Amino acid sequence: EDALVVQAYVNDSSNPRLVAFDLDLSLEILSLTFSETVRASTLDVEQITLQNEIYTQFVELTMGMVISNDSTVVMVTLETFDLNRIKYMLDLATHENNTYISVTPFTIRDMNTNHNDP
């Protein structure tokens, strides 16, 4: 009975954006940090590419299991197939200077089902 009706309402129309990532090849975990909370269950690992700076060596991920809940940070365990492909590359993910990531607009959705920015 004491509830008030909203005076103005604006729906969430902003797309989440990948703002940082960490790659731990010892723990076999890829951590993705987004600009807003995302639905972890909507992550499509196949939309993620790890690459070197000049894109001469890259691995398009094929598998992975999300091990975190809805949050701004989503953690994924990488599968052996992808890990072996990453570790085989001589100029990819051997240090910070040759470890980059790219994502498609269909990598993940936010809590209002907006797709991420590429």
C-alpha positions in Angstrom: 0.0 0.0 0.0 3.0 2.3 0.5 4.6 1.4 -2.8 5.2 4.2 -5.2 5.0 4.0 -9.0 8.1 5.0 -10.9 8.2 8.5 -12.3 10.6 7.7 -15.2 11.9 4.4 -16.4 14.7 3.7 -18.9 15.3 0.1 -20.0 18.8 -1.3 -20.1 19.9 -0.9 -23.7 23.7 -0.8 -23.2 25.8 -3.7 -24.4 28.4 -5.3 -22.1 32.0 -4.7 -23.2 35.0 -6.8 -22.5 37.4 -4.5 -20.6 40.1 -6.9 -19.5 41.1 -10.6 -19.4 43.6 -12.8 -17.6 45.0 -16.1 -18.9 46.5 -18.5 -16.5 48.0 -21.5 -18.4 49.0 -23.2 -15.1 45.5 -23.2 -13.7 44.1 -23.5 -17.2 41.6 -20.6 -16.6 40.6 -17.7 -18.8 39.0 -14.9 -16.8 37.0 -12.3 -18.7 36.0 -8.9 -17.2 33.1 -7.0 -18.6 31.8 -3.5 -18.2 28.6 -4.7 -16.5 27.1 -7.9 -15.0 26.7 -10.7 -17.6 24.8 -14.0 -17.7 27.6 -16.5 -17.3 25.5 -19.3 -18.8 25.2 -17.4 -22.1 29.0 -17.5 -22.8 29.9 -19.0 -26.1 33.6 -19.9 -25.9 33.7 -20.5 -29.7 33.3 -16.7 -30.2 36.7 -16.1 -28.5 40.1 -15.9 -30.2 43.4 -15.7 -28.5 46.0 -14.1 -30.7 49.4 -12.4 -30.9 49.7 -8.7 -31.5 49.9 -9.0 -35.3 47.5 -11.9 -35.7 50.1 -14.2 -37.2 49.4 -16.8 -34.6 45.9 -17.4 -33.1 43.7 -20.0 -31.5 39.9 -19.9 -31.9 38.7 -21.5 -28.8 36.4 -24.6 -29.2 35.6 -25.7 -25.7 35.5 -24.5 -22.1 33.4 -24.7 -19.0 32.1 -21.7 -17.2 33.0 -22.0 -13.5 31.6 -18.7 -12.2 28.2 -17.2 -11.6 26.6 -14.1 -13.2 29.0 -11.3 -12.5 31.3 -8.7 -14.2 34.0 -11.4 -14.2 33.4 -14.8 -15.9 35.9 -17.6 -15.4 36.3 -20.4 -17.9 38.3 -23.6 -17.6 40.0 -24.3 -20.9 39.9 -27.8 -22.3 43.0 -29.8 -23.2 42.5 -29.5 -26.9 42.6 -25.7 -26.9 45.4 -25.6 -24.3 47.6 -27.9 -26.4 47.0 -25.6 -29.4 47.9 -22.5 -27.4 51.0 -24.1 -26.0 52.2 -25.3 -29.4 52.4 -21.7 -30.7 55.8 -20.2 -30.3 54.6 -16.6 -30.5 51.3 -16.8 -28.6 50.6 -16.6 -24.9 54.2 -16.9 -23.9 54.2 -13.5 -22.2 52.1 -10.4 -21.9 53.4 -8.8 -25.1 52.0 -11.6 -27.3 48.7 -12.4 -25.6 45.7 -10.6 -27.0 42.0 -11.5 -27.2 39.2 -10.8 -29.6 35.5 -11.6 -29.2 32.5 -11.5 -31.6 29.3 -9.7 -30.8 27.8 -13.1 -29.9 30.1 -14.0 -27.1 27.9 -13.3 -24.1 24.7 -11.5 -23.0 24.0 -9.2 -20.1 21.2 -9.6 -17.6 18.7 -8.0 -20.0 19.9 -10.2 -22.9 21.8 -7.5 -24.7 24.7 -8.9 -26.7 28.3 -7.8 -26.0 30.1 -5.2 -28.1 32.9 -6.8 -30.2 
